[in-house]
């Protein structure tokens, strides 16, 4: 189990993440592609907090964050994918469409404080035991990886190129 790392973003880091989150939401609206899993809690804050979570990971790992928009399958920070939830006890959610060969990092919280819980290789988290569909929707089935099996984020520092 990885140790939890709390990262506090400065106002300008939140500003940068917020702008990218808004740009991502607008791009989704333009495509008509929002809230595929029909989560009632999904909104603008989802994109903004998600982008700020990426900023927090980049800050902790000392990796440049480009803040890309419409680069869905590409890694978010360096070679890593970042998954965010506002729920402190939330799971790392891995959809079946994701690349099992990438590392996925779980971040919880809201601005300015984000908690990095750890990481896992996609293939290690995409196992039958973790498969659930709590929203009971057609697209809601995913692998819900518990925080307790995530590895220490600082191990990824060795993997940074």
DSSP file (Angstrom, degrees, kcal/mol; ACC not computed):
  #  RESIDUE AA STRUCTURE BP1 BP2  ACC     N-H-->O    O-->H-N    N-H-->O    O-->H-N    TCO  KAPPA ALPHA  PHI   PSI    X-CA   Y-CA   Z-CA
    1    1 A X              0   0    0      0, 0.0   150,-0.2     0, 0.0   151,-0.1   0.000 360.0 360.0 360.0 133.8    0.0    0.0    0.0
    2    2 A X        -     0   0    0    148,-1.8     2,-0.2   145,-0.4   148,-0.1  -0.404 360.0-109.9 -80.0 156.2    1.3    3.4   -1.0
    3    3 A X        -     0   0    0     -2,-0.1   150,-0.5     1,-0.1     2,-0.3  -0.602  35.6-111.6 -81.7 148.3    1.7    6.3    1.4
    4    4 A X        -     0   0    0     -2,-0.2     2,-0.5   148,-0.1   113,-0.2  -0.636  28.7-160.5 -81.8 135.6   -0.7    9.2    0.9
    5    5 A X  E     -A  116   0A   0    111,-2.3   111,-3.5    -2,-0.3     2,-0.5  -0.975   4.0-152.8-118.3 123.0    0.9   12.4   -0.4
    6    6 A X  E     -A  115   0A   0     -2,-0.5     2,-0.5   109,-0.2   109,-0.2  -0.852  11.7-168.8 -97.4 127.2   -1.0   15.7    0.1
    7    7 A X  E     -A  114   0A   0    107,-3.3   107,-2.5    -2,-0.5     2,-0.6  -0.965   7.8-154.8-117.0 127.0   -0.1   18.4   -2.5
    8    8 A X  E     -A  113   0A   0     -2,-0.5     2,-0.3   105,-0.2   105,-0.2  -0.896  13.1-146.4-102.0 123.7   -1.3   22.0   -2.0
    9    9 A X        -     0   0    0    103,-2.8   103,-0.1    -2,-0.6     2,-0.1  -0.653  11.3-128.4 -87.6 144.4   -1.6   24.0   -5.2
   10   10 A X     >  -     0   0    0     -2,-0.3     4,-2.2     1,-0.1     3,-0.5  -0.391  34.1 -98.9 -79.6 166.3   -0.9   27.7   -5.3
   11   11 A X  H  > S+     0   0    0      1,-0.2     4,-2.4     2,-0.2     5,-0.1   0.866 124.3  51.0 -57.8 -38.3   -3.4   30.1   -6.8
   12   12 A X  H  > S+     0   0    0      2,-0.2     4,-2.0     1,-0.2    -1,-0.2   0.801 108.6  51.3 -74.1 -26.8   -1.6   30.2  -10.2
   13   13 A X  H  > S+     0   0    0     -3,-0.5     4,-2.5     2,-0.2    -1,-0.2   0.883 111.8  47.2 -72.5 -38.8   -1.5   26.4  -10.4
   14   14 A X  H  X S+     0   0    0     -4,-2.2     4,-3.0     2,-0.2    -2,-0.2   0.901 110.7  53.1 -65.5 -41.0   -5.2   26.3   -9.7
   15   15 A X  H  X S+     0   0    0     -4,-2.4     4,-2.3    -5,-0.2    -2,-0.2   0.930 110.5  46.6 -58.8 -46.9   -5.7   29.0  -12.3
   16   16 A X  H  X S+     0   0    0     -4,-2.0     4,-1.8     2,-0.2    -2,-0.2   0.936 115.4  45.2 -62.6 -48.2   -3.8   27.0  -14.9
   17   17 A X  H  X S+     0   0    0     -4,-2.5     4,-2.6     1,-0.2    -2,-0.2   0.894 112.0  52.7 -63.3 -40.2   -5.7   23.7  -14.1
   18   18 A X  H  X S+     0   0    0     -4,-3.0     4,-2.6     2,-0.2     5,-0.2   0.910 107.2  51.3 -63.0 -43.2   -9.0   25.5  -14.1
   19   19 A X  H  X S+     0   0    0     -4,-2.3     4,-2.2     1,-0.2    -1,-0.2   0.908 112.2  46.4 -61.6 -41.5   -8.4   27.0  -17.5
   20   20 A X  H  X S+     0   0    0     -4,-1.8     4,-2.6     2,-0.2    -2,-0.2   0.909 111.0  53.1 -67.1 -41.2   -7.6   23.6  -18.9
   21   21 A X  H  X S+     0   0    0     -4,-2.6     4,-2.3     1,-0.2    -2,-0.2   0.909 110.2  47.2 -59.9 -42.6  -10.6   22.1  -17.2
   22   22 A X  H  X S+     0   0    0     -4,-2.6     4,-2.6     2,-0.2    -1,-0.2   0.915 111.5  51.1 -64.5 -43.1  -12.9   24.7  -18.8
   23   23 A X  H  X S+     0   0    0     -4,-2.2     4,-2.2     1,-0.2    -2,-0.2   0.897 110.6  49.3 -61.8 -39.9  -11.3   24.1  -22.2
   24   24 A X  H  X S+     0   0    0     -4,-2.6     4,-2.1     2,-0.2    -1,-0.2   0.910 111.2  49.0 -66.1 -41.8  -11.9   20.4  -21.9
   25   25 A X  H  X S+     0   0    0     -4,-2.3     4,-2.6     2,-0.2    -2,-0.2   0.924 111.3  49.2 -64.0 -43.5  -15.5   20.8  -20.9
   26   26 A X  H  X S+     0   0    0     -4,-2.6     4,-2.4     1,-0.2    -1,-0.2   0.896 109.9  51.5 -62.9 -39.7  -16.1   23.2  -23.8
   27   27 A X  H  X S+     0   0    0     -4,-2.2     4,-1.8    -5,-0.2    -1,-0.2   0.890 110.6  49.2 -63.5 -38.8  -14.5   20.7  -26.2
   28   28 A X  H  X>S+     0   0    0     -4,-2.1     5,-2.7     2,-0.2     4,-1.0   0.912 110.7  49.6 -65.8 -42.7  -16.8   18.0  -24.8
   29   29 A X  H  <5S+     0   0    0     -4,-2.6     3,-0.4     1,-0.2    -2,-0.2   0.904 108.6  53.1 -62.4 -41.0  -19.9   20.1  -25.2
   30   30 A X  H  <5S+     0   0    0     -4,-2.4    -1,-0.2     1,-0.2    -2,-0.2   0.887 113.0  43.8 -61.3 -39.3  -18.8   21.0  -28.8
   31   31 A X  H  <5S-     0   0    0     -4,-1.8    -1,-0.2    -5,-0.2    -2,-0.2   0.631 109.0-125.4 -78.3 -14.1  -18.6   17.2  -29.5
   32   32 A X  T  <5S+     0   0    0     -4,-1.0     2,-0.5    -3,-0.4    -3,-0.2   0.833  71.5 129.7  69.8  32.9  -21.8   16.5  -27.7
   33   33 A X      < +     0   0    0     -5,-2.7     2,-0.4    -6,-0.2     3,-0.1  -0.695  24.3 131.3-125.4  75.5  -19.8   14.0  -25.7
   34   34 A X        +     0   0    0     -2,-0.5     4,-0.1     1,-0.2    -9,-0.0  -0.969  63.9   2.9-130.4 147.5  -20.4   14.5  -21.9
   35   35 A X    >   +     0   0    0     -2,-0.4     3,-1.6     1,-0.1    -1,-0.2   0.894  60.0 173.3  52.5  55.2  -21.2   12.3  -19.0
   36   36 A X  T 3  S+     0   0    0      1,-0.3   103,-0.3    -3,-0.1    -1,-0.1   0.792  78.0  53.1 -60.8 -29.1  -21.3    9.0  -20.9
   37   37 A X  T 3  S-     0   0    0    101,-0.1    -1,-0.3   102,-0.1    -2,-0.1   0.435 107.7-126.0 -90.9   2.1  -21.7    7.1  -17.6
   38   38 A X    <   +     0   0    0     -3,-1.6     2,-0.6     1,-0.2    -2,-0.1   0.886  42.6 172.8  58.6  44.9  -24.7    9.1  -16.6
   39   39 A X    >   -     0   0    0      1,-0.1     3,-1.9     2,-0.0    -1,-0.2  -0.760  29.4-147.8 -86.1 122.2  -23.4   10.2  -13.2
   40   40 A X  T 3  S+     0   0    0     -2,-0.6    -1,-0.1     1,-0.3    -2,-0.1   0.704  96.8  57.4 -64.7 -19.2  -25.7   12.7  -11.6
   41   41 A X  T 3  S+     0   0    0      2,-0.0    -1,-0.3     5,-0.0     2,-0.2   0.392  80.3 115.6 -90.8   3.4  -22.7   14.4   -9.9
   42   42 A X    <   +     0   0    0     -3,-1.9     2,-0.3     3,-0.1    -8,-0.0  -0.535  37.9 120.5 -77.0 135.5  -20.9   15.1  -13.2
   43   43 A X  S >> S-     0   0    0     -2,-0.2     3,-1.5     1,-0.0     4,-0.9  -0.932  76.3 -55.5-169.7-168.4  -20.4   18.7  -14.1
   44   44 A X  H >> S+     0   0    0      1,-0.3     4,-2.1    -2,-0.3     3,-0.6   0.868 125.8  62.5 -54.2 -39.4  -17.9   21.5  -14.9
   45   45 A X  H 3> S+     0   0    0      1,-0.2     4,-3.0     2,-0.2     5,-0.4   0.794  93.3  64.7 -59.6 -28.3  -16.2   20.8  -11.6
   46   46 A X  H <> S+     0   0    0     -3,-1.5     4,-1.6     1,-0.2    -1,-0.2   0.934 108.3  38.5 -61.1 -46.6  -15.3   17.3  -12.8
   47   47 A X  H <X S+     0   0    0     -4,-0.9     4,-2.1    -3,-0.6    -2,-0.2   0.889 118.6  48.3 -71.6 -40.1  -13.1   18.6  -15.6
   48   48 A X  H  X S+     0   0    0     -4,-2.1     4,-2.2     2,-0.2    -2,-0.2   0.952 115.3  42.4 -67.9 -49.5  -11.6   21.5  -13.5
   49   49 A X  H  X S+     0   0    0     -4,-3.0     4,-2.2     1,-0.2    -1,-0.2   0.868 113.3  54.8 -66.3 -35.0  -10.8   19.3  -10.5
   50   50 A X  H  X S+     0   0    0     -4,-1.6     4,-1.6    -5,-0.4    -1,-0.2   0.918 109.6  46.1 -62.8 -43.7   -9.5   16.6  -12.7
   51   51 A X  H  X S+     0   0    0     -4,-2.1     4,-1.9     1,-0.2    -2,-0.2   0.895 111.9  51.3 -66.4 -39.3   -7.1   19.0  -14.5
   52   52 A X  H  X S+     0   0    0     -4,-2.2     4,-2.2     1,-0.2    -1,-0.2   0.857 105.5  56.4 -66.2 -33.6   -6.0   20.4  -11.1
   53   53 A X  H  X S+     0   0    0     -4,-2.2     4,-2.1     2,-0.2    -1,-0.2   0.890 105.8  51.3 -62.5 -38.5   -5.3   16.8   -9.9
   54   54 A X  H  X S+     0   0    0     -4,-1.6     4,-2.6     2,-0.2    -2,-0.2   0.904 107.8  52.0 -63.5 -41.4   -3.0   16.4  -12.9
   55   55 A X  H  X S+     0   0    0     -4,-1.9     4,-2.6     1,-0.2    -2,-0.2   0.912 108.1  52.3 -60.0 -42.4   -1.2   19.6  -11.9
   56   56 A X  H  X S+     0   0    0     -4,-2.2     4,-2.4     2,-0.2    -2,-0.2   0.904 110.6  46.8 -62.3 -42.4   -0.8   18.2   -8.4
   57   57 A X  H  X S+     0   0    0     -4,-2.1     4,-2.8     2,-0.2     5,-0.2   0.934 112.9  49.1 -65.0 -45.7    0.8   14.9   -9.7
   58   58 A X  H  X>S+     0   0    0     -4,-2.6     5,-2.3     1,-0.2     4,-1.0   0.901 111.4  50.5 -60.5 -40.8    3.1   16.9  -12.0
   59   59 A X  H  <5S+     0   0    0     -4,-2.6     3,-0.3     3,-0.2    -1,-0.2   0.928 113.1  45.1 -63.2 -45.6    4.1   19.1   -9.2
   60   60 A X  H  <5S+     0   0    0     -4,-2.4    -2,-0.2     1,-0.2    -1,-0.2   0.909 119.5  39.9 -66.7 -41.8    4.9   16.2   -6.9
   61   61 A X  H  <5S-     0   0    0     -4,-2.8    -1,-0.2    -5,-0.2    -2,-0.2   0.518 107.4-124.9 -85.5  -4.1    6.8   14.2   -9.5
   62   62 A X  T  <5 +     0   0    0     -4,-1.0     2,-0.4    -3,-0.3    -3,-0.2   0.940  60.9 144.5  58.4  50.0    8.5   17.3  -10.9
   63   63 A X      < -     0   0    0     -5,-2.3    -1,-0.2    -6,-0.1    -2,-0.1  -0.935  56.6-105.7-118.7 140.5    7.2   16.6  -14.4
   64   64 A X        -     0   0    0     -2,-0.4    14,-0.6     1,-0.0     2,-0.5  -0.417  30.6-151.5 -60.4 136.4    6.2   19.2  -17.0
   65   65 A X        -     0   0    0     12,-0.1    12,-0.1     1,-0.1    11,-0.0  -0.968  11.2-171.2-115.1 118.7    2.4   19.3  -17.4
   66   66 A X        -     0   0    0     -2,-0.5    -1,-0.1    10,-0.3    11,-0.1   0.673  26.6-137.9 -84.6 -17.9    1.2   20.4  -20.8
   67   67 A X        -     0   0    0      9,-0.3    10,-0.1     1,-0.1     9,-0.1   0.914  32.7-169.6  64.1  43.3   -2.5   20.7  -20.1
   68   68 A X        -     0   0    0      8,-0.2     2,-0.4     3,-0.1     3,-0.1  -0.218  12.8-150.0 -69.9 157.1   -3.6   19.1  -23.3
   69   69 A X  S    S+     0   0    0      1,-0.1   -45,-0.0   -46,-0.1   -48,-0.0  -0.979  74.7  10.9-126.8 139.3   -7.2   19.1  -24.6
   70   70 A X  S    S+     0   0    0     -2,-0.4    -1,-0.1     1,-0.1     3,-0.1   0.831  85.3 119.4  63.4  35.9   -8.7   16.3  -26.8
   71   71 A X    >   +     0   0    0      1,-0.1     3,-1.5    -3,-0.1    -1,-0.1  -0.379  34.2 163.3-119.5  52.2   -5.8   13.9  -26.3
   72   72 A X  T 3   +     0   0    0      1,-0.3    -1,-0.1     4,-0.0     4,-0.1   0.753  67.7  37.0 -48.8 -48.5   -7.9   11.2  -24.7
   73   73 A X  T 3  S+     0   0    0     -3,-0.1    -1,-0.3     2,-0.1     2,-0.2   0.597  97.4  94.8 -87.7 -10.6   -5.7    8.1  -25.0
   74   74 A X  S <  S-     0   0    0     -3,-1.5    -3,-0.1     1,-0.1     5,-0.1  -0.496  89.1 -91.7 -79.6 151.6   -2.4    9.9  -24.3
   75   75 A X        -     0   0    0     -2,-0.2     6,-0.2     3,-0.1     3,-0.2  -0.252  26.8-141.3 -60.8 150.2   -1.0   10.0  -20.8
   76   76 A X  S    S+     0   0    0      4,-1.2     2,-0.4     1,-0.3    -9,-0.3   0.875  86.1  21.8 -80.9 -41.0   -1.9   13.0  -18.7
   77   77 A X  B >  S-B   80   0A   0      3,-2.5     3,-2.7   -12,-0.1    -1,-0.3  -0.967 126.9 -49.7-135.2 114.1    1.4   13.6  -16.9
   78   78 A X  T 3  S-     0   0    0    -14,-0.6    -3,-0.1    -2,-0.4    82,-0.1  -0.440 122.0 -25.2  58.7-120.9    4.6   12.3  -18.4
   79   79 A X  T 3  S+     0   0    0     -2,-0.3    24,-0.6    -3,-0.1     2,-0.3   0.166 121.0  96.4-104.5  16.1    3.9    8.7  -19.1
   80   80 A X  E <   -Bc  77 103A   0     -3,-2.7    -3,-2.5    22,-0.1    -4,-1.2  -0.815  64.3-137.5-117.0 147.3    1.1    8.4  -16.5
   81   81 A X  E     - c   0 104A   0     22,-2.7    24,-2.6    -2,-0.3     2,-0.5  -0.821  19.6-149.3 -96.6 139.2   -2.6    8.6  -16.5
   82   82 A X  E     - c   0 105A   0     -2,-0.4     2,-0.4    22,-0.2    24,-0.2  -0.937   9.9-169.0-112.8 130.1   -4.3   10.5  -13.6
   83   83 A X  E     - c   0 106A   0     22,-3.2    24,-2.5    -2,-0.5     2,-0.4  -0.972  11.0-165.3-118.7 133.6   -7.7    9.6  -12.3
   84   84 A X  E     + c   0 107A   0     -2,-0.4     2,-0.3    22,-0.2    24,-0.2  -0.903  16.2 170.8-124.0 145.0   -9.5   11.9   -9.9
   85   85 A X  E     - c   0 108A   0     22,-1.8    24,-0.9    -2,-0.4     5,-0.1  -0.980  31.8-139.7-142.6 148.8  -12.4   11.7   -7.5
   86   86 A X  S    S+     0   0    0     -2,-0.3     2,-0.6    22,-0.2    22,-0.1   0.662  79.7  98.0 -77.8 -15.3  -13.6   14.2   -4.9
   87   87 A X    >   -     0   0    0      1,-0.2     3,-2.2     4,-0.1    -2,-0.1  -0.640  68.0-149.4 -81.2 117.9  -14.4   11.3   -2.6
   88   88 A X  T 3  S+     0   0    0     -2,-0.6    -1,-0.2     1,-0.3    20,-0.1   0.808  99.9  40.3 -56.7 -32.9  -11.5   10.8   -0.1
   89   89 A X  T 3  S+     0   0    0     -3,-0.0    -1,-0.3     2,-0.0    58,-0.2   0.209  91.7 134.1-100.4  15.2  -12.3    7.1    0.1
   90   90 A X    <   -     0   0    0     -3,-2.2     2,-0.2     1,-0.1    57,-0.1  -0.169  52.0-120.2 -66.9 157.7  -13.0    6.7   -3.6
   91   91 A X        -     0   0    0     55,-0.1     2,-0.7    56,-0.1    55,-0.2  -0.508  26.5-102.8 -91.3 162.4  -11.6    3.9   -5.8
   92   92 A X  E     -F  145   0B   0     53,-2.6    53,-3.1    -2,-0.2     2,-0.6  -0.808  41.9-147.6 -82.2 115.4   -9.4    4.2   -8.8
   93   93 A X  E     -F  144   0B   0     -2,-0.7     2,-0.6    51,-0.2    51,-0.2  -0.790  17.2-175.2 -97.0 120.9  -11.8    3.7  -11.7
   94   94 A X  E     -F  143   0B   0     49,-3.1    49,-3.0    -2,-0.6     2,-0.1  -0.955  12.6-150.4-117.3 113.5  -10.4    1.9  -14.8
   95   95 A X    >   -     0   0    0     -2,-0.6     3,-1.7    47,-0.2    47,-0.1  -0.451  26.4-114.7 -78.7 155.5  -12.8    1.6  -17.7
   96   96 A X  T 3  S+     0   0    0     45,-0.4     4,-0.1     1,-0.3    -1,-0.1   0.749 112.5  64.1 -62.8 -24.7  -12.4   -1.4  -20.1
   97   97 A X  T 3  S+     0   0    0      2,-0.1    -1,-0.3     3,-0.0     2,-0.1   0.565  82.9 103.1 -78.0  -8.2  -11.4    1.0  -22.9
   98   98 A X  S <  S-     0   0    0     -3,-1.7     2,-0.6     1,-0.1   -25,-0.1  -0.341  85.0 -97.9 -77.4 157.9   -8.2    2.1  -21.1
   99   99 A X    >   -     0   0    0      1,-0.1     3,-1.4   -26,-0.1    23,-0.2  -0.635  25.4-156.1 -76.0 117.1   -4.7    0.9  -22.0
  100  100 A X  T 3  S+     0   0    0     -2,-0.6    23,-2.5     1,-0.2    24,-0.3   0.609  88.7  65.3 -70.2 -10.1   -3.7   -1.9  -19.6
  101  101 A X  T 3  S+     0   0    0     21,-0.2    -1,-0.2    20,-0.1     2,-0.2   0.413  87.3  85.6 -93.6   1.6    0.0   -1.1  -20.2
  102  102 A X  S <  S-     0   0    0     -3,-1.4    20,-3.0   -22,-0.0     2,-0.4  -0.640  80.2-115.0 -99.1 159.8   -0.1    2.3  -18.7
  103  103 A X  E     -cD  80 121A   0    -24,-0.6   -22,-2.7    18,-0.2     2,-0.4  -0.797  28.1-154.6 -92.1 136.0    0.3    3.3  -15.0
  104  104 A X  E     -cD  81 120A   0     16,-2.9    16,-1.8    -2,-0.4     2,-0.4  -0.939   3.1-157.7-116.9 133.4   -2.7    4.9  -13.4
  105  105 A X  E     -cD  82 119A   0    -24,-2.6   -22,-3.2    -2,-0.4     2,-0.5  -0.911   8.9-142.0-113.5 133.3   -2.5    7.3  -10.4
  106  106 A X  E     +cD  83 118A   0     12,-2.3    11,-2.6    -2,-0.4    12,-0.8  -0.846  21.3 177.4 -98.4 128.6   -5.4    8.0   -8.0
  107  107 A X  E     -cD  84 116A   0    -24,-2.5   -22,-1.8    -2,-0.5     2,-0.3  -0.994   3.5-174.9-127.2 134.9   -5.9   11.5   -6.7
  108  108 A X  E     +cD  85 115A   0      7,-2.5     7,-2.8    -2,-0.4   -22,-0.2  -0.801  36.1  51.7-120.8 168.0   -8.7   12.7   -4.4
  109  109 A X  E     - D   0 114A   0    -24,-0.9     2,-0.3    -2,-0.3     5,-0.2  -0.464  66.2 -94.1 108.7-177.3   -9.7   16.0   -3.0
  110  110 A X  E >   - D   0 113A   0      3,-0.8     3,-1.2    -2,-0.2    -2,-0.1  -0.912  61.7 -27.6-138.3 164.4  -10.6   19.5   -4.2
  111  111 A X  T 3  S+     0   0    0      1,-0.3  -103,-0.1    -2,-0.3   -62,-0.0  -0.229 120.1  13.0 -58.0 141.5   -8.6   22.7   -4.6
  112  112 A X  T 3  S+     0   0    0   -103,-0.1  -103,-2.8  -105,-0.1     2,-0.5  -0.995 124.0  52.2 -93.6  -1.5   -6.2   23.6   -3.2
  113  113 A X  E <   +AD   8 110A   0     -3,-1.2    -3,-0.8  -105,-0.2     2,-0.4  -0.836  57.5 176.5-105.6 126.0   -5.5   20.3   -1.5
  114  114 A X  E     -AD   7 109A   0   -107,-2.5  -107,-3.3    -2,-0.5     2,-0.6  -0.977  17.7-147.5-124.6 137.3   -5.1   17.0   -3.4
  115  115 A X  E     -AD   6 108A   0     -7,-2.8    -7,-2.5    -2,-0.4     2,-0.7  -0.919   4.5-153.1-108.3 121.9   -4.2   13.7   -2.0
  116  116 A X  E     -AD   5 107A   0   -111,-3.5  -111,-2.3    -2,-0.6    -9,-0.2  -0.839  13.1-177.4 -91.8 118.5   -2.2   11.3   -4.2
  117  117 A X  E     -     0   0A   0    -11,-2.6     2,-0.3    -2,-0.7  -115,-0.3   0.717  46.0 -89.3 -92.7 -23.1   -3.0    7.8   -3.0
  118  118 A X  E     - D   0 106A   0    -12,-0.8   -12,-2.3    34,-0.1    -1,-0.3  -0.930  38.4 -93.7 143.6-167.9   -0.7    5.7   -5.2
  119  119 A X  E     -ED 151 105A   0     32,-1.7    32,-3.1    -2,-0.3     2,-0.3  -0.899  19.9-167.9-142.9 167.7   -0.6    4.0   -8.6
  120  120 A X  E     - D   0 104A   0    -16,-1.8   -16,-2.9    -2,-0.3     2,-0.3  -0.975  33.9-105.1-155.0 148.7   -1.1    0.7  -10.3
  121  121 A X  E >>  - D   0 103A   0     -2,-0.3     4,-1.3   -18,-0.2     3,-1.0  -0.608  38.3-122.2 -70.1 135.0   -0.4   -0.8  -13.7
  122  122 A X  H >> S+     0   0    0    -20,-3.0     4,-2.1    -2,-0.3     3,-0.8   0.877 110.1  53.3 -48.3 -48.1   -3.6   -0.9  -15.6
  123  123 A X  H 34 S+     0   0    0    -23,-2.5    -1,-0.3     1,-0.3   -22,-0.1   0.828 106.2  54.0 -59.8 -33.2   -3.4   -4.7  -16.2
  124  124 A X  H <4 S+     0   0    0     -3,-1.0    -1,-0.3   -24,-0.3    -2,-0.2   0.768 115.1  39.6 -73.8 -25.1   -3.0   -5.3  -12.5
  125  125 A X  H << S+     0   0    0     -4,-1.3     2,-1.8    -3,-0.8    -2,-0.2   0.703  97.9  78.1 -93.7 -22.9   -6.1   -3.3  -11.7
  126  126 A X     <  +     0   0    0     -4,-2.1     2,-0.3    -5,-0.2    -1,-0.2  -0.419  68.6 131.9 -88.0  63.4   -8.3   -4.6  -14.5
  127  127 A X  S >  S-     0   0    0     -2,-1.8     3,-1.7    -3,-0.1     4,-0.4  -0.811  70.7-110.8-115.1 156.4   -9.1   -7.9  -12.9
  128  128 A X  G >  S+     0   0    0     -2,-0.3     3,-1.7     1,-0.3    -1,-0.1   0.840 113.4  64.0 -53.4 -39.6  -12.5   -9.6  -12.5
  129  129 A X  G 3  S+     0   0    0      1,-0.3    -1,-0.3    14,-0.1    -3,-0.1   0.786 104.8  46.6 -57.5 -29.1  -12.5   -9.1   -8.7
  130  130 A X  G <  S+     0   0    0     -3,-1.7    14,-3.5    -5,-0.1     2,-0.4   0.440  84.2 116.6 -94.2  -0.9  -12.6   -5.3   -9.2
  131  131 A X  E <   +G  143   0B   0     -3,-1.7     2,-0.3    -4,-0.4    12,-0.2  -0.557  37.0 148.2 -78.1 125.1  -15.3   -5.2  -11.9
  132  132 A X  E     -G  142   0B   0     10,-3.0    10,-2.7    -2,-0.4     2,-0.1  -0.948  40.4-155.3-148.0 166.4  -18.5   -3.4  -10.8
  133  133 A X    >   +     0   0    0     -2,-0.3     3,-1.3     8,-0.2     8,-0.2  -0.539  23.0 165.5-142.4  71.3  -21.4   -1.3  -12.1
  134  134 A X  T 3  S+     0   0    0      6,-0.3     7,-0.1     1,-0.3    -1,-0.1   0.771  78.0  51.0 -65.4 -26.2  -22.6    0.8   -9.1
  135  135 A X  T 3  S-     0   0    0      5,-0.2    -1,-0.3     2,-0.1     3,-0.1   0.562 100.0-136.4 -86.5  -7.5  -24.7    3.2  -11.3
  136  136 A X    <   +     0   0    0     -3,-1.3     2,-0.3     1,-0.2    -2,-0.1   0.875  56.4 137.5  54.2  42.0  -26.4    0.2  -13.0
  137  137 A X    >   -     0   0    0   -100,-0.1     3,-0.9     1,-0.1     4,-0.4  -0.744  69.2-109.3-113.7 164.7  -26.0    1.9  -16.4
  138  138 A X  T 3  S+     0   0    0     -2,-0.3     3,-0.4     1,-0.3  -101,-0.1   0.884 120.7  31.1 -58.8 -41.8  -25.0    0.5  -19.8
  139  139 A X  T 3  S+     0   0    0   -103,-0.3    -1,-0.3     1,-0.2  -102,-0.1   0.304  97.4  92.1-100.2   8.7  -21.7    2.2  -19.7
  140  140 A X    <   +     0   0    0     -3,-0.9    -6,-0.3    -7,-0.1     2,-0.2   0.600  53.6 109.3 -82.4 -11.4  -21.2    2.2  -16.0
  141  141 A X        +     0   0    0     -4,-0.4   -45,-0.4    -3,-0.4     2,-0.3  -0.480  42.7 137.0 -70.8 131.2  -19.3   -1.1  -15.7
  142  142 A X  E     - G   0 132B   0    -10,-2.7   -10,-3.0    -2,-0.2     2,-0.6  -0.960  58.3 -87.8-160.2 171.0  -15.6   -0.6  -14.8
  143  143 A X  E     -FG  94 131B   0    -49,-3.0   -49,-3.1    -2,-0.3     2,-0.8  -0.839  34.0-158.8 -92.2 121.4  -12.9   -1.8  -12.6
  144  144 A X  E     -F   93   0B   0    -14,-3.5     2,-0.5    -2,-0.6   -51,-0.2  -0.863   9.3-160.3-104.3  99.9  -12.9   -0.2   -9.2
  145  145 A X  E     -F   92   0B   0    -53,-3.1   -53,-2.6    -2,-0.8   -20,-0.1  -0.700  16.7-127.3 -86.2 121.4   -9.4   -0.5   -7.7
  146  146 A X    >   -     0   0    0     -2,-0.5     3,-1.5   -55,-0.2     4,-0.3  -0.362  13.5-124.1 -69.3 147.7   -9.3   -0.1   -3.9
  147  147 A X  G >  S+     0   0    0      1,-0.3     3,-1.7   -58,-0.2  -145,-0.4   0.821 103.4  71.6 -58.0 -32.7   -6.9    2.4   -2.5
  148  148 A X  G 3  S+     0   0    0      1,-0.3    -1,-0.3  -147,-0.1    -2,-0.0   0.658  97.1  47.7 -63.8 -17.8   -5.3   -0.3   -0.3
  149  149 A X  G <  S+     0   0    0     -3,-1.5    -1,-0.3  -148,-0.1    -2,-0.2   0.421  85.4 112.7-103.9   2.4   -3.6   -2.1   -3.2
  150  150 A X    <   -     0   0    0     -3,-1.7  -148,-1.8    -4,-0.3   -30,-0.2  -0.428  65.0-123.4 -74.1 150.1   -2.1    0.9   -4.8
  151  151 A X  B     -E  119   0A   0    -32,-3.1   -32,-1.7  -150,-0.2  -149,-0.2  -0.542  37.7 -79.7 -92.3 159.0    1.7    1.3   -4.8
  152  152 A X    >   -     0   0    0    -34,-0.2     3,-1.8    -2,-0.2     4,-0.4  -0.358  33.9-139.6 -60.6 125.3    3.7    4.2   -3.4
  153  153 A X  G >  S+     0   0    0   -150,-0.5     3,-1.8     1,-0.3     4,-0.4   0.801  98.1  68.1 -57.7 -32.2    3.7    7.2   -5.9
  154  154 A X  G >  S+     0   0    0      1,-0.3     3,-0.9     2,-0.2     4,-0.3   0.702  85.4  70.0 -67.1 -16.9    7.3    7.9   -5.1
  155  155 A X  G X  S+     0   0    0     -3,-1.8     3,-1.0     1,-0.2     4,-0.3   0.780  89.8  63.7 -65.8 -25.4    8.2    4.6   -6.8
  156  156 A X  G X> S+     0   0    0     -3,-1.8     3,-1.5    -4,-0.4     4,-0.6   0.712  81.4  78.3 -72.2 -19.4    7.2    6.3  -10.1
  157  157 A X  G X4 S+     0   0    0     -3,-0.9     3,-0.6    -4,-0.4    -1,-0.2   0.823  91.1  54.7 -59.2 -29.2   10.0    8.8   -9.8
  158  158 A X  G <4 S+     0   0    0     -3,-1.0    -1,-0.3    -4,-0.3    -2,-0.2   0.706 105.9  52.9 -73.6 -20.0   12.3    6.1  -11.0
  159  159 A X  G <4 S+     0   0    0     -3,-1.5     2,-0.3    -4,-0.3    -1,-0.2   0.472  81.6 111.3 -94.8  -3.3   10.2    5.7  -14.1
  160  160 A X    <<        0   0    0     -4,-0.6   -82,-0.0    -3,-0.6    -3,-0.0  -0.563 360.0 360.0 -75.1 128.8   10.2    9.3  -15.1
  161  161 A X              0   0    0     -2,-0.3    -1,-0.1     0, 0.0    -4,-0.0   0.415 360.0 360.0 -99.2 360.0   12.1    9.9  -18.3
